[in-house]
């Protein structure tokens, strides 16, 4: 009954709920861990745990809806952009996140194609096994460029602050 009322009769598949529950559990675990965090590395560890739960749930939903494999790679790329902008990751950490997103995307695609034997259609200009990881790499590159600019801006602001402090001390 809830399925028909809130989501419509044809838009929800029962296995999807297990992945949403998994994501909720991961969110609660990460939230409680982050609430007790006392250092930046503790907070980043909690964020990484959440990202792993998110990728597991997200990949599960990709498998539940095998007909969406051609567009799901764009969801992975968007989620990578969102995740890397939400937390101030270092550039090496963004590379690691990108590898996780790429591995999850490839694993979900391969599972649908080879385990479920779902005939994923092809498009004239889009080859998911090649173009999917390439699209995630482009998203990773954008994340790295944005993060580098943020780091440069922070360094510039720090240098300006030190100059102002030095000039104030001289006055």
N, C-alpha and C positions, 0 to 999 in steps of 0.2 A: 504494500500500500504506500509506504513512504517513497519507494522508488518511483511510483507513478505520480505522486503528488509533487515531489521536489525536482525530480530529474527527467520526467517523461518516460514513457514506456520503452522507447527504443534507444535511449541515449546512455544507458547504464548497463554494465555487465557485472554479475555478482562477484567475480574474482577481483574486480577493481577495488572493492571495499577492503580486502585484506591488505592491499598496498597502501591505501589511505590510512588504515589503522597503523601499519608499520611506520609510516611517516609521522603520524601523531606521537607514537611512542618515541621515535627518534628525536622529535621536537622537544618532548618533555624531558628526556634524558639530557639533551644538549642544553636546554634552558636551565635545568637544575645545576648542571656542571658549571655553566657559565656564571650563574648567580653566586656560586662559591669561589669563583676564580679570583685569585689575588695578583696574578701577573698576566702580562699580555700573551705569553706563550700558553697559559692555561685557557685563555679565551679563544685563542686560535685553535687549540686542540679541540675544544668544544665545537667550534665552527666546522672543523674538519670532520668530526663525528657526525654532525648534522648533514654535511655535504654527502657523506657516505650513505647515510640513511636515505637522503633525498635521491641519490643516484639509483640506489637499490629499488626504491618505490617507483621512481620515474621509469626505469627500465622495465619493471614489472608491468606497468601500465602500457608501455610500448608493446609488450608481448600480448597483453590482453586485447589490444586493438591492432592486430597485424596489418590491417588494410591501411593504416596510417604511416607505414614505414618510410614512404617517400618524403613525408614532411616532418617526421619526428626528429631528424637530424637538425633541422632548424630550431626545434624546441631545445635540443641539447645545447646548441650554440648560444641561443638566447639565455638559457639558464646559466651557462658559463659566464657570459657577460654580466648578468645580474649578480651571481655569486662573487665574482672577482671585484665588482665595484662596491658591494655591500660591506665587505671586510677589507681592511687595509693590508692585503697580502704583500709579501715581498715578491720580487720578480721570479725568483726560483720557485716560490710556492705557487705562483700562477702557472708556471710551466708544469708543475706536478698536478695541479687541478685540471689543466688542459688534457694531460695524459689520462687522468681518471675519466673525464667526460668522453674522450675519444674511445677509451676501452669499453666504457659502458654502452656507447652508441654502437660500436662494432659488435659487441656481445649480443645486444638485443636484436640487431639486424640478422646476425648469423643464426641466432636461436629461431627466429621466425622463419628464416629461409630454409635452414637445414634440419632443424629438429621438428618444427611444426609442418614443414613442407608446404608453407604458404606461398603461392606464386606471386611474389612481389612484382608488380608491373614495372616496366622501364619507360623512361621518357626519352625523347630524342636527344636532349642536351644534358641529361642528368643521370649519372651512373652512381648510385648510392655507395657502393663499396669504395669508390675513389673520391667522388665529390663530397661525400659526407665528412670524412676526416679532413679534407681540404677546407671545407667551410668552417669546421671547428678550429682548425689552425688559423684561419683568418680572424675568427673571433678572439683567439688567444693572442694573436699579434696586436689587435686593437686594445685588448686589456693591458698588455705589456707597455704599449706606447703611452696609454693614458696613465698608467702607474708611474712610468719614468718621468712624465711631465709633472705629476704630483710630487714626486721625490725632488725633482729639480726646483720646483716652486717652494717646497719646504726648506730646502737648503738656502735658497735665495732669501727667503723671509728670515731664516736664522741669522744669516750674515748681516742683513739689514738691522735686525734687532741688536746684534752685538755692536755694530757701528753706533747706533743710537745710544746704547748703554755707555760706550766709550766716550762719546761726545758729551753725554750728560755728566759723566765723571770728571771730565776736563773742565766743564763749566763750574 
